[in-house]
């Protein structure tokens, strides 16, 4: 059995895990361990359904877009460099598709960004259901490694996320599709970008930052980044501080608590999804600027708030772009050393 694993990076210390190197081509049958299940491939799959943008965009970054026959579960547009090629790929549903609609695509592999879609809770279908039809499934390591998803929702991350989990997903897919050279190059590129962002804006001033994802009602409790998720990782590597001390990945927090925490920078998730009024970033900005109490926060008074794509706040290759964007704003706001 082939089991791929990588050492964790030392966040914030300027050390990054070395990109895994595969000296030889994949030998089939290939068996991987993924989120507690062994999956075996007799050949590289040619028909893929991707559930979630993180896995979809990794496939594109590896030059494997021609293998994707359909996709689902999106927050917004694909990365700009992939727009033209992505236009030809059918969207089953922006949200959770039905099991039948996925199976109808005759996939040889189903990729899922989130465990709750094809894990034990099976919002789309369980891995066992797919396996009964001879369809292997792969769940992103960033949503299952050191994470408890048994209660549903966002789950509980037991250890801090690091980009090594994204690199594991890249390396796994590169092995499955026998494009290890592309996987190694992509990991190296992402590591180089992260290191450059850290060097440009690493701060020892403990800049207090709030990540506001959304709210059900704009002026109600806010879904904000706690410890252990991708936003917290961004802060760790840049030497900034999360004003939210919850161990939950995305706790609901009152504005009274946020005001007391007094963030110097507020990062708002930008998304097209509109489940609730508080999904709209324009509505959240209006609240920041006009609420009689919140508008007095120094971050609001100084204009130290900005939009970041929601996809970057979920563990993905876009998290590196989030680090770069946050680093740029820390410098622009005069908060870097």
Secondary structure, DSSP 8 states (H G I E B T S, - for coil): -B--------TTTT---------S---SSEEEEETTEEEEESS--S-EEEESHHHHHHHHHTT-GGGEEEEE--SS---GGGHHHHTTSEEEESS---HHHHHTT--SEEEESSHHHHSSS-SS--HHHHHHTT-EEEE-GGGTTTEE-TT-TT-EESS---THHHHHHHHHHHHHTT-HHHHHHHHHHHHHHHHHHHHHH--SS--EEEEEEEESSTTS-EEE--SSSHHHHHHHHHT-EES---SSSS-EE-HHHHHHH--SEEEEEE-S--SSGGG-HHHHHHHHHHSTTGGGSHHHHTT-EEEEEHHHHSSSTHHHHHHHHHHHHHHHTT---
